[in-house]
């Protein structure tokens, strides 16, 4: 078993792209630590993927309106915006007092498993909604905290690389959810809904066994962190807004914009395929597959490249690649042209996905607010994901489906301007 002791990887905070890290912080990435952290994130995301795939069918038994089903399914994003900053702040307070975040994670996972497993046992809309809301609320309570484990057990200089492995693992949860749907749902819906929470509890317990019993150590040679006594998440937000450099506020704006663009592209790609490419609904739904494969193949190499290039610059280049992909798709409105477009845009999104949260952690005033910052990341990304499809849809209504990718490129140009300003306000990493 590889050495996974957290004290070999100190917890410290430096400015974005960590230009002043100590020799201790530059140690090689600990494979065991990354494995167990990735396993923890993989565990919870497996449940969320199955939730997104199968709960709409449960709701359709009682609700005929697709719009109302979509509204209920989007409720978890609203709950995430409301809940995650506060639970992240609570976990920060525990970590600051020398206690582990794992108590919140394991308790939340156990509580969330109950309403999730009961979903197919409900016989009526009120009980079904009670289970859906109960799961969404309790699962959101520990979702961001689990993602914060990367910052607890991985040194700042290695977090970008670690995040690449985490994102690769998250992309594989789609495969797990699909296999359960294909192999189990038609035979036993109740068993299918029992498997994801059981898998989550098993994998989270395994991760805790190797990581949770040891507290992350502080680097003894790292400079002392600035004192900041934040009494609530609002105090953290005020500190972010009052930052003279505006770097953190710019990053939050960039996260909002890019998450909105990506969500809009994914949400409207199928109708684009039917309206412009004249594909069937099923064939149009498969247009995203080449991009998903490209994301999985490039996310880890991009994470390593970003560590040398710098997170801010990597995200800026990622937006540029995203724009190029959209323009290619607009110029070549064919199935092969759109497939190439999705591959290129997915590579651009991967450069953002592996760096955005890490960048926000690196800009935090100290290591005692990282859970809160993870919650704020959720606020920005979830709000963008909720509004992005609507904004792009309005432009499509005005210009037509043929111009959807060009409309998206125009919105992306605004995001490129945001990340350009951000890249100018943060230092580049040492070579």
C-alpha positions as MATLAB code, in Angstrom:
seq = 'XXXXXXXXXXXXXXXXXXXXXXXXXXXXXXXXXXXXXXXXXXXXXXXXXXXXXXXXXXXXXXXXXXXXXXXXXXXXXXXXXXXXXXXXXXXXXXXXXXXXXXXXXXXXXXXXXXXXXXXXXXXXXXXXXXXXXXXXXXXXXXXXXXXXXXXXXXXXXXXXXXXXXXXXXXXXXXXXXXXXXXXXXXXXXXXXXXXXXXXXXXXXXXXXXXXXXXXXXXXXXXXXXXXXXXXXXXXXXXXXXXXXXXXXXXXXXXXXXXXXXXXXXXXXXXXXXXXXXXXXXXXXXXXXXXXXXXXXXXXXXXXXXXXXXXXXXXXXXXXXXXXXXXXXXXXXXXXXXXXXXXXXXXXXXXXXXXXXXXXXXXXXXXXXXXXXXXXXXXXXXXXXXXXXXXXXXXXXXXXXXXXXXXXXXXXXXXXXXXXXXXXXXXXXXXX';
ca = [
       0.000    0.000    0.000;
       1.465    3.419   -0.906;
       2.352    5.889    1.799;
      -0.680    8.109    2.263;
       0.181    9.913    5.442;
      -1.038   13.474    5.024;
       1.852   14.944    6.936;
       4.034   14.333    3.893;
       1.946   16.889    2.032;
       1.584   20.077    4.047;
      -1.388   22.348    3.984;
      -0.528   25.897    3.051;
      -1.992   28.736    1.064;
      -0.134   30.918   -1.388;
      -1.312   33.290   -4.135;
      -2.690   31.858   -7.346;
      -0.132   29.789   -9.230;
       1.929   29.518   -6.010;
       5.075   31.510   -6.903;
       6.462   31.404   -3.349;
       6.138   27.784   -2.329;
       8.581   26.111   -0.017;
      10.729   23.129   -1.041;
       8.510   20.886    1.078;
       5.433   21.968   -0.872;
       7.099   21.079   -4.173;
       7.265   17.376   -3.408;
       5.991   14.923   -5.941;
       2.301   14.127   -6.049;
       1.421   11.369   -3.571;
      -0.400    8.738   -5.634;
      -2.059    7.092   -2.634;
      -3.502   10.341   -1.335;
      -4.882   11.296   -4.749;
      -6.393    7.817   -5.136;
      -8.373    7.982   -1.890;
      -9.485   11.578   -2.381;
     -10.583   10.798   -5.956;
     -12.419    7.733   -4.670;
     -14.358    9.870   -2.190;
     -15.455   12.349   -4.870;
     -16.208    9.488   -7.269;
     -18.431    7.898   -4.594;
     -20.747   10.867   -4.190;
     -20.835   11.762   -7.891;
     -21.958    8.223   -8.758;
     -25.115    8.817   -6.743;
     -25.744   12.214   -8.336;
     -25.352   10.809  -11.864;
     -27.852    8.040  -11.211;
     -30.175   10.600   -9.603;
     -30.090   12.757  -12.746;
     -30.594    9.744  -14.998;
     -33.482    7.963  -13.254;
     -35.405   10.348  -10.987;
     -37.072   12.121  -13.970;
     -38.680    8.803  -14.937;
     -40.025    8.431  -11.394;
     -41.475   11.942  -11.530;
     -43.036   11.306  -14.941;
     -45.311    8.711  -13.343;
     -47.172   11.549  -11.631;
     -46.275   14.697  -13.612;
     -47.044   15.057  -17.308;
     -45.330   18.425  -17.801;
     -41.704   18.079  -18.886;
     -41.131   21.661  -17.801;
     -42.288   20.931  -14.254;
     -40.120   17.806  -14.128;
     -37.153   19.887  -15.226;
     -37.938   22.500  -12.587;
     -37.951   19.884   -9.844;
     -34.733   18.360  -11.160;
     -33.092   21.788  -11.099;
     -34.051   22.281   -7.477;
     -30.891   20.564   -6.250;
     -28.834   23.393   -7.783;
     -30.869   25.948   -5.849;
     -30.409   23.969   -2.637;
     -26.683   23.741   -3.362;
     -26.428   27.516   -3.646;
     -28.230   27.943   -0.322;
     -26.660   25.114    1.646;
     -23.072   24.554    0.507;
     -21.507   27.874    1.602;
     -22.877   27.372    5.126;
     -21.877   23.720    5.490;
     -18.494   24.577    3.981;
     -18.094   27.314    6.577;
     -19.063   24.852    9.321;
     -16.468   22.356    8.107;
     -13.847   25.132    8.057;
     -14.597   25.900   11.686;
     -14.186   22.222   12.572;
     -10.895   22.012   10.667;
      -9.638   25.191   12.323;
     -10.355   23.674   15.747;
      -8.389   20.551   14.864;
     -11.379   18.367   14.039;
     -11.900   16.481   10.810;
     -14.370   17.297    8.027;
     -15.031   13.579    7.705;
     -17.676   13.543   10.444;
     -19.880   15.825    8.306;
     -19.164   13.821    5.146;
     -19.953   10.395    6.597;
     -22.988   11.577    8.547;
     -24.360   13.379    5.501;
     -23.796   10.352    3.282;
     -25.612    8.056    5.709;
     -28.567   10.448    5.986;
     -28.759   11.040    2.212;
     -28.761    7.314    1.471;
     -32.104    6.763    3.208;
     -34.378    9.036    1.107;
     -32.485    8.052   -2.054;
     -33.068    4.336   -1.539;
     -36.746    4.987   -0.653;
     -37.530    6.827   -3.923;
     -38.845    3.756   -5.814;
     -40.831    2.620   -2.746;
     -42.999    5.741   -2.687;
     -46.605    5.428   -3.877;
     -47.699    8.980   -4.545;
     -46.272   12.333   -5.526;
     -46.065   13.877   -2.023;
     -43.896   11.060   -0.650;
     -41.777   11.033   -3.799;
     -41.145   14.788   -3.534;
     -40.317   14.376    0.149;
     -37.639   11.816   -0.708;
     -36.295   13.876   -3.606;
     -36.047   17.044   -1.517;
     -34.644   15.111    1.450;
     -31.898   13.594   -0.667;
     -31.040   16.840   -2.460;
     -30.788   18.767    0.822;
     -28.671   16.234    2.732;
     -26.462   15.348   -0.252;
     -25.726   19.024   -0.919;
     -24.766   19.435    2.722;
     -21.593   17.368    2.243;
     -21.023   17.551   -1.522;
     -18.746   20.599   -1.451;
     -16.981   19.388    1.677;
     -15.966   16.167   -0.074;
     -14.473   18.194   -2.936;
     -12.541   20.263   -0.369;
     -10.593   17.149    0.672;
      -8.226   17.863   -2.218;
      -7.132   21.075   -0.503;
      -6.779   19.284    2.849;
      -4.491   16.478    1.755;
      -2.652   17.839   -1.289;
      -0.062   20.633   -1.240;
      -0.952   23.812   -3.172;
       1.604   23.161   -5.916;
       0.088   19.715   -6.595;
      -3.619   20.503   -6.361;
      -4.021   21.198  -10.071;
      -2.542   17.806  -10.948;
      -4.659   16.084   -8.305;
      -7.769   17.809   -9.615;
      -7.083   16.306  -13.034;
      -7.316   12.799  -11.588;
     -10.417   13.762   -9.606;
     -12.165   15.110  -12.719;
     -11.198   12.014  -14.682;
     -12.748    9.886  -11.950;
     -15.901   12.000  -11.952;
     -16.295   11.513  -15.709;
     -16.213    7.752  -15.150;
     -19.241    7.953  -12.847;
     -21.360    8.346  -15.977;
     -20.228    4.861  -16.978;
     -21.171    3.430  -13.568;
     -24.587    5.093  -13.649;
     -25.186    3.868  -17.195;
     -24.258    0.286  -16.307;
     -26.647    0.228  -13.347;
     -29.385    1.634  -15.580;
     -28.722   -0.891  -18.356;
     -28.247   -4.001  -16.210;
     -30.475   -3.489  -13.178;
     -33.276   -0.934  -13.678;
     -35.460   -3.070  -15.951;
     -35.119   -6.034  -13.598;
     -35.543   -4.282  -10.252;
     -35.922   -0.532   -9.805;
     -35.710   -0.844   -6.041;
     -32.389   -2.680   -6.252;
     -31.092   -0.151   -8.783;
     -31.787    2.739   -6.384;
     -30.173    0.829   -3.509;
     -26.863    0.205   -5.289;
     -25.551    3.793   -5.735;
     -25.906    4.821   -2.046;
     -24.467    1.486   -0.972;
     -21.490    2.074   -3.262;
     -21.147    5.619   -1.938;
     -21.065    4.516    1.696;
     -18.594    1.724    0.967;
     -16.163    3.930   -0.966;
     -16.403    6.879    1.432;
     -15.738    4.587    4.379;
     -12.726    3.142    2.556;
     -11.369    6.617    1.853;
     -11.907    7.656    5.469;
     -10.106    4.536    6.697;
      -6.940    5.594    4.878;
      -7.206    9.374    5.172;
      -9.721   10.459    7.770;
      -8.003    9.186   10.878;
      -5.060   11.517   10.337;
      -5.329   15.275   10.324;
      -3.521   17.236    7.630;
      -0.281   18.665    8.960;
       0.885   22.251    8.610;
       4.241   22.850    6.951;
       6.598   23.908    9.778;
       8.698   26.051    7.421;
       5.804   27.781    5.684;
       5.278   31.481    6.454;
       2.474   32.217    8.924;
      -0.925   32.816    7.431;
      -2.691   36.144    7.856;
      -5.174   36.131   10.697;
      -8.787   36.455    9.611;
     -11.679   35.730   11.920;
     -14.678   35.208    9.651;
     -17.913   34.819   11.597;
     -20.111   33.767    8.664;
     -19.965   33.033    4.925;
     -21.138   36.618    4.354;
     -17.979   37.869    6.032;
     -15.940   35.757    3.606;
     -17.869   37.237    0.669;
     -17.306   40.791    1.949;
     -13.581   40.107    2.203;
     -13.615   38.824   -1.387;
     -15.457   41.875   -2.708;
     -13.186   44.322   -0.835;
     -10.017   42.764   -2.238;
      -8.177   45.664   -3.971;
      -6.913   43.424   -6.781;
     -10.442   42.196   -7.588;
      -8.831   38.905   -8.615;
     -11.210   36.723   -6.613;
     -14.285   38.594   -7.825;
     -13.062   38.300  -11.427;
     -12.517   34.578  -10.984;
     -16.039   34.130   -9.588;
     -17.401   36.037  -12.605;
     -15.351   33.845  -14.949;
     -16.647   30.673  -13.263;
     -20.209   31.937  -13.646;
     -19.696   32.708  -17.344;
     -17.882   29.523  -18.351;
     -20.226   27.233  -16.396;
     -23.141   28.987  -18.081;
     -21.657   28.552  -21.555;
     -20.944   24.880  -21.030;
     -24.366   24.149  -19.584;
     -26.037   26.023  -22.439;
     -24.086   24.103  -25.071;
     -24.869   20.738  -23.490;
     -28.548   21.576  -22.950;
     -29.248   22.834  -26.481;
     -26.995   20.493  -28.466;
     -29.667   17.836  -29.064;
     -32.287   20.241  -30.468;
     -29.503   21.851  -32.542;
     -28.787   18.432  -34.025;
     -32.422   17.845  -34.938;
     -33.083   21.377  -36.252;
     -29.845   22.090  -38.145;
     -28.283   18.700  -38.857;
     -31.684   16.975  -39.373;
     -30.767   14.057  -37.119;
     -33.149   11.898  -35.142;
     -33.489   12.658  -31.445;
     -31.378    9.653  -30.506;
     -28.617   10.433  -32.997;
     -28.558   14.085  -31.963;
     -28.204   13.018  -28.340;
     -25.000   11.202  -29.284;
     -23.276   14.347  -30.584;
     -21.766   14.951  -27.150;
     -20.049   11.540  -26.999;
     -16.836   12.503  -28.903;
     -16.427   15.467  -26.582;
     -16.871   13.285  -23.502;
     -14.128   10.938  -24.714;
     -11.852   13.895  -25.488;
     -12.426   15.317  -22.003;
     -11.482   12.028  -20.356;
      -8.315   11.656  -22.448;
      -7.013   15.207  -22.048;
      -8.008   16.237  -18.523;
      -4.970   14.736  -16.731;
      -2.358   15.993  -19.264;
      -3.965   19.435  -19.086;
      -3.750   19.387  -15.301;
       0.012   18.753  -15.472;
       0.489   21.388  -18.168;
      -1.486   23.944  -16.156;
       0.789   23.469  -13.164;
       3.653   24.815  -15.278;
       1.673   27.350  -17.268;
      -0.374   28.729  -14.394;
      -4.061   28.172  -13.655;
      -5.235   31.628  -14.749;
      -3.404   31.506  -18.085;
      -4.539   27.916  -18.694;
      -8.187   28.885  -18.201;
      -7.767   31.862  -20.524;
      -6.315   29.621  -23.233;
      -9.098   27.132  -22.549;
     -11.730   29.774  -23.316;
      -9.854   30.579  -26.530;
      -9.898   26.918  -27.571;
     -13.600   26.773  -26.662;
     -14.311   29.709  -28.988;
     -12.341   28.107  -31.828;
     -14.378   24.931  -31.454;
     -17.664   26.834  -31.633;
     -16.565   28.762  -34.721;
     -15.533   25.541  -36.480;
     -18.937   24.044  -35.723;
     -20.675   27.145  -37.085;
     -18.550   27.188  -40.248;
     -19.047   23.458  -40.916;
     -22.686   22.625  -40.028;
     -22.361   18.897  -40.676;
     -22.281   15.897  -38.376;
     -18.475   15.412  -38.721;
     -17.930   19.165  -38.338;
     -20.070   19.266  -35.199;
     -18.274   16.228  -33.761;
     -14.914   17.954  -34.268;
     -16.391   21.088  -32.729;
     -17.475   19.169  -29.612;
     -14.033   17.604  -29.242;
     -12.315   21.001  -29.364;
     -14.800   22.716  -27.045;
     -14.492   19.847  -24.557;
     -10.709   20.282  -24.473;
     -11.229   23.978  -23.762;
     -13.718   23.195  -21.013;
     -11.333   20.633  -19.484;
      -8.695   23.369  -19.093;
     -11.258   25.302  -17.072;
     -12.653   22.347  -15.117;
      -9.321   21.251  -13.624;
      -8.198   24.772  -12.684;
     -11.196   26.842  -11.565;
     -11.682   25.481   -8.041;
      -7.934   25.128   -7.464;
      -7.456   28.748   -8.509;
     -10.111   29.867   -6.066;
      -8.445   27.921   -3.246;
      -5.082   29.462   -4.077;
      -6.580   32.948   -3.893;
      -8.226   32.361   -0.519;
      -6.936   34.616    2.303;
      -5.919   31.560    4.369;
      -6.425   27.811    4.646;
      -9.278   28.154    7.142;
     -11.893   29.177    4.558;
     -11.328   26.586    1.823;
     -14.607   24.784    2.498;
     -16.470   28.082    2.286;
     -14.696   28.906   -0.969;
     -15.771   25.531   -2.366;
     -19.344   26.497   -1.504;
     -18.915   29.866   -3.225;
     -17.608   28.045   -6.294;
     -20.886   26.119   -6.286;
     -22.827   29.372   -6.070;
     -21.068   30.776   -9.147;
     -21.117   27.595  -11.237;
     -24.675   26.553  -10.355;
     -26.050   30.032  -11.012;
     -24.266   30.120  -14.351;
     -25.502   26.640  -15.230;
     -29.063   27.678  -14.395;
     -29.037   30.920  -16.416;
     -26.767   29.945  -19.322;
     -29.250   27.796  -21.277;
     -31.933   30.466  -20.937;
     -29.656   33.250  -22.200;
     -28.394   31.248  -25.160;
     -31.941   30.073  -25.857;
     -33.131   33.685  -26.085;
     -30.449   34.475  -28.665;
     -31.436   31.366  -30.630;
     -35.042   32.597  -30.620;
     -33.806   35.872  -32.119;
     -31.285   34.528  -34.652;
     -32.363   30.938  -35.373;
     -30.834   27.530  -34.610;
     -28.332   27.831  -37.468;
     -26.536   30.598  -35.537;
     -26.529   28.892  -32.115;
     -22.808   28.087  -32.093;
     -21.927   31.574  -33.313;
     -24.112   33.075  -30.582;
     -22.260   30.916  -28.083;
     -18.914   32.144  -29.405;
     -20.022   35.755  -28.817;
     -20.864   34.974  -25.185;
     -17.562   33.117  -24.885;
     -15.691   36.212  -26.072;
     -16.998   38.027  -22.987;
     -15.666   35.222  -20.806;
     -12.318   35.421  -22.591;
     -12.114   39.119  -21.675;
     -12.790   38.263  -18.004;
     -10.022   35.649  -17.859;
      -7.643   37.953  -19.739;
      -8.037   40.561  -17.015;
      -7.645   37.866  -14.361;
      -4.428   36.524  -15.925;
      -2.931   40.028  -15.808;
      -3.643   40.353  -12.071;
      -2.042   37.152  -10.828;
       1.626   36.117  -11.043;
       2.888   33.381  -13.304;
       4.353   30.268  -11.676;
       8.135   29.892  -11.365;
       9.724   27.894  -14.167;
];
